[in-house]
């Protein structure tokens, strides 16, 4: 009976951890989506970006 109780505690702990990790992932996705949406709304942000889409010249060997 003692082992059964330990297994139930372990199972409930794993379920709680999984729920917490799921919430963290959802919050991360929501923040990422909000940043992405805010970035698309701001056309000014893209025009002043110093990041190039591809390198200017090919790499030398």
Backbone as a chain_set.jsonl record, in Angstrom:
{"seq": "XXXXXXXXXXXXXXXXXXXXXXXXXXXXXXXXXXXXXXXXXXXXXXXXXXXXXXXXXXXXX", "coords": {"N": [[0.823, -1.192, 0.0], [1.983, 1.189, 0.709], [3.779, 1.673, -1.392], [2.004, 2.155, -3.441], [0.859, 4.595, -2.656], [3.127, 6.227, -2.839], [3.549, 6.063, -5.579], [1.227, 7.352, -6.496], [1.666, 9.929, -5.468], [3.971, 10.606, -6.895], [2.979, 10.537, -9.515], [1.041, 12.589, -9.426], [2.741, 14.72, -8.946], [4.265, 14.755, -11.305], [2.24, 15.389, -13.124], [1.548, 17.962, -12.253], [3.975, 19.289, -12.793], [4.085, 19.018, -15.582], [1.831, 20.521, -16.307], [2.656, 23.038, -15.447], [4.921, 23.472, -17.092], [3.633, 23.511, -19.552], [2.079, 25.823, -19.299], [4.136, 27.71, -19.168], [5.272, 27.429, -21.733], [3.078, 28.263, -23.292], [2.855, 30.933, -22.461], [5.289, 31.908, -23.375], [4.957, 31.58, -26.138], [2.84, 33.351, -26.536], [4.013, 35.817, -25.85], [6.008, 35.927, -27.822], [4.404, 35.994, -30.126], [3.114, 38.428, -29.711], [5.281, 40.199, -29.852], [6.029, 39.743, -32.478], [3.759, 40.584, -33.865], [3.704, 43.27, -33.102], [6.042, 44.084, -34.292], [5.434, 43.828, -36.992], [3.498, 45.744, -37.312], [4.903, 48.042, -37.151], [6.289, 49.707, -39.542], [8.368, 51.424, -39.721], [10.326, 50.339, -38.137], [11.437, 48.231, -39.648], [12.602, 49.623, -41.774], [14.77, 50.88, -40.68], [16.437, 48.935, -39.9], [19.539, 47.387, -39.328], [20.314, 44.926, -39.983], [21.174, 42.678, -42.483], [19.594, 40.909, -45.137], [20.965, 38.955, -46.543], [24.423, 38.054, -46.83], [26.768, 40.512, -48.093], [28.9, 39.773, -49.714], [30.246, 36.701, -50.96], [31.536, 34.072, -48.889], [35.012, 33.536, -48.457], [37.284, 30.881, -49.207]], "CA": [[0.0, 0.0, 0.0], [2.887, 2.331, 0.795], [4.303, 1.912, -2.736], [0.907, 2.728, -4.219], [0.767, 6.013, -2.283], [4.289, 6.896, -3.425], [3.292, 6.179, -7.008], [0.209, 8.391, -6.694], [2.325, 11.218, -5.241], [4.864, 10.844, -8.028], [2.137, 10.826, -10.675], [0.461, 13.926, -9.288], [3.837, 15.68, -9.094], [4.576, 14.839, -12.734], [1.15, 16.106, -13.778], [1.713, 19.383, -11.908], [5.123, 19.81, -13.542], [3.704, 19.117, -16.995], [0.929, 21.667, -16.43], [3.46, 24.256, -15.302], [5.715, 23.636, -18.304], [2.71, 23.877, -20.615], [1.759, 27.235, -19.111], [5.323, 28.491, -19.527], [5.357, 27.43, -23.192], [2.003, 29.103, -23.825], [3.204, 32.329, -22.208], [6.376, 32.247, -24.298], [4.377, 31.741, -27.475], [2.033, 34.575, -26.558], [4.942, 36.955, -25.895], [6.629, 35.926, -29.146], [3.397, 36.438, -31.092], [2.895, 39.857, -29.489], [6.439, 40.904, -30.407], [5.967, 39.615, -33.931], [2.667, 41.446, -34.324], [4.127, 44.658, -32.914], [7.074, 44.347, -35.289], [4.816, 43.98, -38.305], [2.744, 46.995, -37.326], [5.825, 49.156, -37.229], [7.062, 49.683, -40.793], [9.563, 52.213, -39.453], [11.315, 49.448, -37.541], [12.113, 47.496, -40.709], [13.383, 50.492, -42.639], [15.996, 51.287, -39.998], [17.146, 47.742, -39.454], [20.89, 47.268, -39.862], [20.531, 43.525, -40.315], [21.002, 42.394, -43.907], [18.925, 39.634, -45.394], [22.016, 38.009, -46.921], [25.724, 38.745, -46.825], [27.07, 41.296, -49.298], [29.785, 39.011, -50.586], [30.353, 35.283, -50.594], [32.67, 33.762, -48.023], [36.179, 32.998, -49.15], [37.732, 29.597, -48.647]], "C": [[0.87, 1.261, 0.0], [3.42, 2.69, -0.595], [3.235, 2.553, -3.63], [0.763, 4.22, -3.928], [1.936, 6.808, -2.87], [4.088, 7.091, -4.93], [2.257, 7.258, -7.307], [0.806, 9.775, -6.49], [3.219, 11.586, -6.422], [4.064, 11.228, -9.273], [1.556, 12.232, -10.596], [1.535, 15.007, -9.431], [4.202, 15.853, -10.567], [3.496, 15.599, -13.496], [1.246, 17.6, -13.5], [2.863, 20.005, -12.689], [4.788, 20.001, -15.017], [2.776, 20.3, -17.219], [1.7, 22.979, -16.361], [4.277, 24.512, -16.575], [4.836, 24.045, -19.485], [2.337, 25.352, -20.524], [2.925, 28.129, -19.512], [5.464, 28.564, -21.04], [4.295, 28.327, -23.815], [2.311, 30.583, -23.622], [4.318, 32.778, -23.15], [5.846, 32.465, -25.701], [3.577, 33.03, -27.585], [2.928, 35.808, -26.627], [5.592, 37.069, -27.267], [5.655, 36.44, -30.206], [3.138, 37.936, -30.948], [4.055, 40.671, -30.05], [6.402, 40.886, -31.924], [4.9, 40.55, -34.507], [3.062, 42.91, -34.194], [5.189, 45.033, -33.946], [6.497, 44.539, -36.667], [4.055, 45.288, -38.408], [3.663, 48.195, -37.538], [6.685, 49.048, -38.488], [8.371, 50.448, -40.61], [10.681, 51.334, -38.916], [12.1, 48.714, -38.625], [13.016, 48.394, -41.536], [14.7, 50.901, -41.993], [16.81, 50.099, -39.505], [18.517, 47.678, -40.11], [21.192, 45.834, -40.297], [20.247, 43.31, -41.802], [20.336, 41.037, -44.071], [19.921, 38.565, -45.834], [23.339, 38.77, -46.941], [25.995, 39.458, -48.162], [27.965, 40.53, -50.249], [29.868, 37.565, -50.069], [31.578, 35.081, -49.697], [33.814, 33.198, -48.862], [36.64, 31.737, -48.447], [38.986, 29.753, -47.837]], "O": [[0.533, 2.264, -0.629], [3.506, 3.868, -0.941], [3.546, 3.393, -4.475], [0.568, 5.017, -4.845], [1.754, 7.931, -3.342], [4.412, 8.142, -5.481], [2.403, 8.001, -8.278], [0.499, 10.699, -7.244], [3.221, 12.726, -6.886], [4.443, 12.147, -9.999], [1.576, 12.976, -11.576], [1.272, 16.08, -9.973], [4.422, 16.975, -11.024], [3.801, 16.365, -14.41], [1.049, 18.415, -14.401], [2.742, 21.122, -13.192], [5.155, 21.006, -15.626], [2.913, 21.012, -18.214], [1.432, 23.911, -17.118], [4.317, 25.636, -17.074], [5.257, 24.841, -20.325], [2.283, 26.05, -21.537], [2.728, 29.18, -20.122], [5.745, 29.632, -21.584], [4.577, 29.067, -24.758], [2.058, 31.397, -24.509], [4.291, 33.898, -23.661], [6.233, 33.418, -26.377], [3.629, 33.717, -28.605], [2.64, 36.743, -27.375], [5.715, 38.165, -27.814], [6.032, 37.223, -31.078], [2.962, 38.636, -31.945], [3.838, 41.72, -30.659], [6.705, 41.885, -32.576], [5.125, 41.22, -35.515], [2.781, 43.706, -35.089], [5.228, 46.17, -34.417], [7.018, 45.337, -37.445], [3.978, 45.878, -39.486], [3.239, 49.234, -38.044], [7.707, 48.36, -38.482], [9.366, 50.15, -41.271], [11.854, 51.565, -39.211], [13.32, 48.592, -38.518], [14.091, 47.967, -41.958], [15.652, 51.237, -42.698], [17.777, 50.272, -38.763], [18.641, 47.893, -41.316], [22.225, 45.576, -40.915], [19.201, 43.716, -42.307], [20.499, 40.14, -43.244], [19.736, 37.388, -45.526], [23.355, 39.995, -47.057], [25.505, 39.044, -49.213], [27.806, 40.627, -51.465], [29.594, 37.276, -48.904], [32.537, 35.85, -49.761], [33.601, 32.482, -49.84], [36.414, 31.552, -47.251], [39.497, 28.773, -47.296]]}, "num_chains": 1, "name": "protein.A"}
